[in-house]
Amino acid sequence: MPNPKRRHSQQRSAKRRTHYKAVPATLSTDSATGELHVRHRAHVSEGKLYYKGQVVAETSPIKR
């Protein structure tokens, strides 16, 4: 595989990186609980784990 003969300047790398931008996360309202959550991610509400509006798992309180 070919390797660069000379080092690339910092400016050249910075030019390439200017197109990387931070974007805010897309939020959705859950149909079952009515809470806002990040899309395509499971979320906890009232001790239950929800995904796509359905209960996936129920969390039990941690006893010490």
LUMTORDO-849579 format. One record per residue: residue number from 1; residue in three letters; z, x, y of N, C-alpha, C in turn. Coordinates in nm, 3 decimals. Each point is the difference from the previous one (the first is absolute). Layout:
// LUMTORDO-849579
ATOM kedo minu     nzz     nxx     nyy    cazz    caxx    cayy     czz     cxx     cyy
ATOM  NUM  ala       Z       X       Y       Z       X       Y       Z       X       Y
...
END
This chain:
// LUMTORDO-849579
ATOM kedo minu     nzz     nxx     nyy    cazz    caxx    cayy     czz     cxx     cyy
ATOM    1  met   0.000   0.084  -0.117   0.000  -0.084   0.117   0.000   0.090   0.124
ATOM    2  pro  -0.082  -0.029   0.099  -0.008   0.086   0.118   0.125  -0.007   0.086
ATOM    3  asn   0.033   0.112   0.057   0.114   0.011   0.091  -0.050   0.042   0.137
ATOM    4  pro   0.072  -0.039   0.106  -0.043   0.040   0.134   0.011   0.151   0.019
ATOM    5  lys  -0.099   0.057   0.067   0.001   0.144   0.022   0.097   0.038   0.112
ATOM    6  arg   0.011  -0.090   0.100   0.091   0.025   0.112   0.094  -0.118   0.017
ATOM    7  arg   0.110   0.026   0.069   0.100  -0.103   0.024  -0.051  -0.101   0.102
ATOM    8  his   0.028  -0.129  -0.023  -0.035  -0.103   0.097   0.105  -0.001   0.110
ATOM    9  ser  -0.044  -0.024   0.123   0.094  -0.002   0.113   0.087  -0.126  -0.005
ATOM   10  gln   0.114   0.003   0.071   0.089  -0.116   0.008  -0.070  -0.115   0.071
ATOM   11  gln  -0.083   0.032   0.099  -0.071  -0.103   0.074  -0.096  -0.075  -0.092
ATOM   12  arg  -0.064   0.072  -0.088  -0.094  -0.064  -0.091   0.071  -0.098  -0.093
ATOM   13  ser   0.119   0.039  -0.047   0.079  -0.089  -0.086   0.048  -0.120   0.078
ATOM   14  ala   0.040   0.021   0.126   0.051  -0.108   0.084  -0.110  -0.103   0.028
ATOM   15  lys  -0.123   0.046   0.018  -0.112  -0.090   0.023  -0.018  -0.095  -0.119
ATOM   16  arg   0.016   0.054  -0.118  -0.016  -0.080  -0.120   0.112  -0.103  -0.011
ATOM   17  arg   0.121   0.039   0.041   0.116  -0.087  -0.016   0.013  -0.106   0.109
ATOM   18  thr  -0.084   0.001   0.102   0.013  -0.098   0.107  -0.031  -0.141  -0.047
ATOM   19  his  -0.068  -0.016  -0.111  -0.037  -0.132  -0.046   0.108  -0.065  -0.084
ATOM   20  tyr   0.107   0.074  -0.034   0.111  -0.058  -0.076   0.091  -0.071   0.097
ATOM   21  lys   0.015  -0.131  -0.015   0.082  -0.078   0.092   0.104  -0.079  -0.079
ATOM   22  ala   0.114  -0.020   0.061   0.104  -0.083  -0.060  -0.033  -0.146   0.028
ATOM   23  val   0.008  -0.081  -0.102  -0.026  -0.144   0.018   0.125  -0.077  -0.041
ATOM   24  pro   0.032  -0.108   0.070   0.119  -0.077  -0.037  -0.021  -0.071  -0.133
ATOM   25  ala   0.109  -0.018  -0.072  -0.006  -0.067  -0.130  -0.033  -0.148   0.020
ATOM   26  thr  -0.079  -0.056  -0.090  -0.036  -0.141   0.007   0.111  -0.082  -0.064
ATOM   27  leu   0.051  -0.098   0.073   0.108  -0.084  -0.050  -0.052  -0.136  -0.042
ATOM   28  ser   0.065  -0.058  -0.100  -0.034  -0.133  -0.048   0.128  -0.082  -0.012
ATOM   29  thr  -0.015  -0.131   0.001   0.113  -0.090  -0.021   0.000  -0.043  -0.146
ATOM   30  asp   0.115   0.018  -0.065   0.011  -0.037  -0.140   0.001  -0.151  -0.014
ATOM   31  ser  -0.077  -0.052  -0.095  -0.010  -0.145  -0.017   0.127  -0.060  -0.058
ATOM   32  ala   0.074   0.076  -0.079   0.120  -0.053  -0.064   0.122   0.005   0.093
ATOM   33  thr   0.018   0.111   0.072   0.121   0.017   0.081  -0.026  -0.015   0.149
ATOM   34  gly  -0.124   0.015   0.043  -0.032  -0.011   0.142   0.032   0.125   0.080
ATOM   35  glu   0.032   0.110  -0.066   0.033   0.125   0.067  -0.124   0.087   0.020
ATOM   36  leu   0.006   0.084   0.103  -0.108   0.097   0.022   0.020   0.119  -0.093
ATOM   37  his  -0.111   0.053  -0.051   0.007   0.118  -0.085  -0.132   0.074   0.010
ATOM   38  val   0.000   0.125  -0.045  -0.121   0.082  -0.001  -0.091  -0.052  -0.111
ATOM   39  arg  -0.127  -0.014   0.030  -0.094  -0.055  -0.098  -0.011   0.089  -0.124
ATOM   40  his  -0.019  -0.064  -0.114  -0.020   0.067  -0.129   0.119   0.087  -0.040
ATOM   41  arg   0.119  -0.039   0.042   0.123   0.071  -0.038   0.104  -0.103  -0.039
ATOM   42  ala   0.078   0.030  -0.102   0.110  -0.087  -0.038   0.110   0.012   0.104
ATOM   43  his   0.077  -0.107   0.021   0.109   0.003   0.098   0.119  -0.079  -0.053
ATOM   44  val   0.120   0.039   0.047   0.125  -0.061  -0.046   0.042  -0.106   0.101
ATOM   45  ser   0.035  -0.117  -0.050   0.051  -0.107   0.083   0.110  -0.072  -0.077
ATOM   46  glu   0.120  -0.004   0.057   0.115  -0.068  -0.062   0.026   0.050  -0.142
ATOM   47  gly  -0.010   0.129  -0.021   0.031   0.060  -0.130  -0.108  -0.016  -0.105
ATOM   48  lys  -0.117  -0.047   0.039  -0.110  -0.017  -0.095  -0.120   0.080   0.048
ATOM   49  leu  -0.073   0.056  -0.095  -0.118   0.078   0.031  -0.122  -0.090  -0.012
ATOM   50  tyr  -0.076  -0.015   0.111  -0.117  -0.087   0.005  -0.127   0.083   0.009
ATOM   51  tyr  -0.106  -0.049  -0.066  -0.134   0.057   0.014  -0.099  -0.113  -0.019
ATOM   52  lys  -0.091  -0.016   0.095  -0.100  -0.107   0.001   0.066  -0.138  -0.009
ATOM   53  gly   0.115  -0.017   0.067   0.067  -0.129   0.006   0.077  -0.038  -0.125
ATOM   54  gln   0.009   0.089  -0.097   0.072  -0.030  -0.123   0.114   0.098  -0.020
ATOM   55  val   0.107  -0.045  -0.065   0.114   0.087  -0.030  -0.040   0.093  -0.113
ATOM   56  val   0.010   0.130   0.027  -0.034   0.099  -0.101   0.125   0.043  -0.075
ATOM   57  ala   0.108   0.021   0.073   0.126   0.043  -0.061   0.115  -0.046   0.087
ATOM   58  glu   0.113  -0.023  -0.064   0.121  -0.034   0.073   0.092   0.121  -0.004
ATOM   59  thr   0.044   0.042   0.117   0.087   0.117   0.006   0.144  -0.045  -0.013
ATOM   60  ser   0.076   0.074  -0.079   0.141  -0.030  -0.016   0.080   0.091   0.092
ATOM   61  pro   0.114  -0.046   0.052   0.080   0.085   0.087   0.055   0.119  -0.077
ATOM   62  ile   0.007   0.114   0.067   0.050   0.123  -0.062   0.152  -0.003  -0.002
ATOM   63  lys   0.057   0.016  -0.118   0.146   0.001  -0.014   0.047   0.142  -0.016
ATOM   64  arg   0.101   0.035   0.076   0.054   0.137  -0.010   0.144  -0.003  -0.043
END
